[in-house]
Amino acid sequence: MQFFAYRENVISSTWNRPAPEAPGPDERMDGIALGRRLRHLRKSKGLTLEELGAAVGTVPSQLSLIENGKREPKLGMLQSLAKALGVTIDALLGEAEPPSRRAALEIELERAQRGPLYESLGLPKVRISSRLPMDVLESLVGLQAELERRLNEQIATPEEARRANTELRMMMRERNNYFPEYERAAQEVLDSVGHTAGPLSQHVIADIAAHLGFSLHHVNDLPHSTRSVTDLKNKRIYLTQSQQSDHDPRSVLLQALGHYVLQHETPQSYGEFLSQRVATNYFAAALLLPEKATVEFLQRAKAAKEIAVEDIRDAFAVSYETAAHRFTNLATEHLGIPTHFQKVHKSGIVYKAYENDGVTFPADHTGAIEGQPICRYWTSREVFNVPDQFSAFNQYTDTPAGTYWCTARTERSSAGLFSLSIGVPYAHVKWFRGRETQERSKSTCPDPSCCRVPPQQLAAEWSGNAWPSARAHSHLLAALPPGAFPGVDETEVYSFLQAHSER
Ligand SMILES: [Zn+2]
C-alpha cells in the first residue's frame, strides 16, 4: 500500500452505493438447472435442437437459449417440451429427484462463472463438460464459494460499524479519553521544529511537514472521496486548493502527517480504521492545542472559576468543536473533572458523543449512540431554540442520572446545523463560566413519556390522521463499502497519484 487517503466523515451518503442489479442466485440457478436437464434429456433421446424444436413448434436458437439458461420457457412451452421428451413437468423442473452431486456442481460452477464476481476477476471461463474431472469441478466450485464468503465477510455491515464505534467509545471512556502516547508523539514533533507557544500557524505546520520529509502540493483535482492523499513513495501530501472545505486546513494536513508519525499500517478491519481515525484526530488536536500549554491555560481558568470552551477556542485559534473535544482529553486527567461531549444535528440525531461522567445517552441494542435521537429537553437540543446563536447557551438539566450543567453552541457546516456541547455533573459546575444561568430543564428519558411519545391530548387529536414521509438516515444505515479505506475510490486515488507523479 503506497498511499493514505484521509476522510473524516466516513459515515456519509457517499457510502450508500446501490447494489448491482442482478437476478438472485436462486432465480439464476433454476434457469441454468432447467437448461442443463433439458439438454441432458434431449441428448439421451438422441434428438438434435432442430428435431426437438420442430416437435414443440419453436426455432433451434430459442431452444438453445433455454438450454443455456438464458431464457425461461413459458408454462405452455414447458408442457410441450415435457410431452415431446416423454417426461413429467416435475422431472423437467428437477422436482422429481434431487440432482446428482456432479450435476449440482456443474450448475454451481455455471452460475459462478456467469456472476459479476467471476467477471471481475478477468479469468477465462472453464468449459463445463462431462470431460471435466470431478476433483477439478469440486475444487473450482469450492474456491468460488470461499472467495464469495470472504468478500462478504469484509463488507462491514452497519451493525458491525455500530459495534466497532461502541467498542471504541468504551475504550476511550476507560482511559478518560486521554492518550499519553499521542501526546508524546505530538510533543516530539513540536520540539523538532522549536514551537513553544502560541497558535500553530500554517507556516509552522509546513515546517513540520518538511521536517518529516514531506512536500506539500495544493491541487484542484483531489479525488472527491478524500480530504488529502499522501504519496508514501515520493513523500508528497496532496491537499485541496478549495477554500470551501468545512475543515480547518491545518487539521487536514496534521491528520495526514499523523498516519505517518503514528506508523499506521493499512487497516485490516473497520474497527482498526476507526481507531486510526481517532488517533490521527487526537494527534492533530494535540499539535494545535499542545498538552502543556493547554493544561496551564485550563488550570488558570479553573483557579479563576472561569473555564469556558470559547476561551480555549480563541487562545489557540481552533474551531469550537476542536476546543470542546480537546477539553475532554485533558479535563479528567489534569483537572479531575469528568465530562461529556456531544455533536448533535438539528434533527436531534447524535453524530458524535463521549462521556465519562455517568450521563445516560440514548443507545440502540448494540450499545451504539450515533444515530440515536437525544432528549429534546437536553441543552444540546434546547440550544437550537435560542434566538441568540452567537453566545454560549448554558442550562441545568435534571436527569434520572443526576443534574448536569451543559454549555452549547451551534455551528453550521455543509451537512447542516449542529450543536456542540460539553457538560459536567452538578458538583463540578463551580469551575465554569455560565454557572449562574437561570435556564433549567427536566428530562426523564429514556422513559418514553418524556419526549418520545406525543402528549395524550395531542395524540388523541391526531393519532391515525398523520402520514409523514420519513427522511431516510441513509448515512447511518447504508452498508459500508468494502476496501481498506472505506468510501475511498482506490482507482481514483491511484490514477490521481499516477498523473501527479508524472508531472
Ligand atoms: Zn426526553
Residues whose N, C-alpha, C, O or C-beta is under 5 A from the ligand:
A	BS01	ZN	C375 R376 Y377 S443 T444 C445 C450 C451
